[in-house]
């Protein structure tokens, strides 16, 4: 508490800079720096042009640990600020609000150094073209770099401009995707060629890949679940389930309160980088829900539901939207909110402390770098541990539930990590989809109702007058023109909601937004869609987003949307567009599968086909049973008054299930058991 008070008083002794007007929590964190920061926008960019000053673009996000470190070590110091203010127009960017700006300057650093990360610090000419970029710098190195580049601009501007020309050309040409005419059909061999080298990277002892740090990469493992099921492949089956189990038992998962940290710094998923991101957790809920349907493992259901409960408890706004992130630090110390010493553990849990300390790996010596400090983690599932100790599984589960309640109540009294309370459309859409899918996987209507509430709010309050989407909602205000990922993920969420309640309204909205995307984001020289809209802000380059990273690329999600909507509406233009996108990127999938895992899932659907499951009549029970079944390559449609082409001639009082593919339907059946036989 003393640290917080000191920071507060220190801020009060300073005059705020221009960021005091920002809404972004990340920008507001820098509002009392002595650096004369500006937000990205006309005011700062015009000032640079008018004064012929270099631009310093510093990009980060609120939960970024090293962003905070560089702020403390450099941006809060007067001697550093004097150099920055004298020679540069300094702009702070929240990469989550402005991924378009981040995308360009991240490409710049990757072209210069082969790697990137945050904080991302880029020095640009007055016209925004970059000349130098790096990530975290120590104070002395930072000052030296600033002075050297300022000297270059003052004394040899032609040299700086020549380098900016080459670098900007590289940014504009990077990741260009041109149309490809496919000759041969995709086959199982196509899939095997993609996964052969990919499998060699599996860590078959600890899960994940043979590298550290270890990121969850949920889209990778979702692909392997589906690949192992459809291809009947043992190696990917084992690797995917092992990875999910190791993550669920490790320190990367918050064993007390639910939810996953962003990554693990070690091979065993033991020590997390403690920030919690909405986009990670939304995807992981979807992944664990799917893995539960695939395997029936109770651990996977437990983790998905605990993570949903954390979202409901700590990350949900009064409007029903979902906040962006929780910081890694509290009281200036990474992970302090989440760790325990044995004495505190024993004081809280009393007679059960010895048993539960063993279960959660809490020791007197500690299991982390700090002496006597423990990150809760497990070796065994609840049932396996109970069996090992000869305890009734039901009794031990009750003890664990009670212990978590007590520990959570005690933890809530600590100084909390900072909350980034902005609500981003793309990330909210991932969470809406996760809740819709979980409502089916676990038979929980309340998850669907939460998803519905958030979706309805976006449709009513995050729209432009022309019918497009806005990206950001905070403090009662929607801002920032939507990017391709906002549209792609929200369209996918609307399709997921339709599959829960068969309300055509969701599909009608999805179709309208898809047409908006095709009108405003199309590239006439490529099958890919631009990341920014035609009417958006003009930057030094207009880029596509192709590669699937910790978040699937906007283009791969949009391609899947086009395929699904094309089948639902019998719209050949959508289907052809999706096929063209996959054809163009297929050579890159073969070269680097793990960076194209969402594209690879579309390829799975091409090889195995998509089952169009049409329900007629009063099919509530059948829909529920189908929601529990594992059918990775499917779309489900139904309803008594639907205008969808596949349902138009199949209206019936009697419940019937049609299994259709490639514009042909098999004879209807009345039970899910019969339908699954037709599918399999």
Secondary structure by P-SEA (a helix, b strand, c coil): caaaaaaaaaaaacccccccccccaaaaaacccccccccccaaaaaaaaaacbbbbbbbbccccaaaaaaaaaccccaaaaaaaaaccbbbbbcccccaaaaaaaaaaaaaacccccccbbbbbccccccccccccccaaaaaaaaaaaaaaaaccaaaaaaaaaaaaaaaaacccccbbbbcccccaaaaaaaaaaaaaacccccccccccccccaaaaaaaaaaaaaaaccaaaaaaaaaaaaaaaacccccccbbbbcccccccccccccccccaaaaaaaaaaaaaaaaacccaaaaaaaaaaaaaaaccccccccbbbccccccccccccccccccaaaaaaacccaaaaaaaaacccccccccccccccccccccaaaaaaaacccaaaaaaaaaaaaaaaaaaaaacccccccccccaaaaaaaaaaaaaaaaaaccaaaaaaaaaaaaaaacccccccbbbbcccccccccccccaaaaaaaaaaaaaaaaacccaaaaaaaaaaaaaaaacccccccccccccccccccccbbbbbccccccccaaaaaaaaaaaaaaaaccaaaaaaaaaaaaaaaaaaaacccccaaaaaaaaaaaccccbbbbcccaaaaaaaaaaccccccccccccccccccccccccccbbbbbbcccccccccccaaaaaaaac
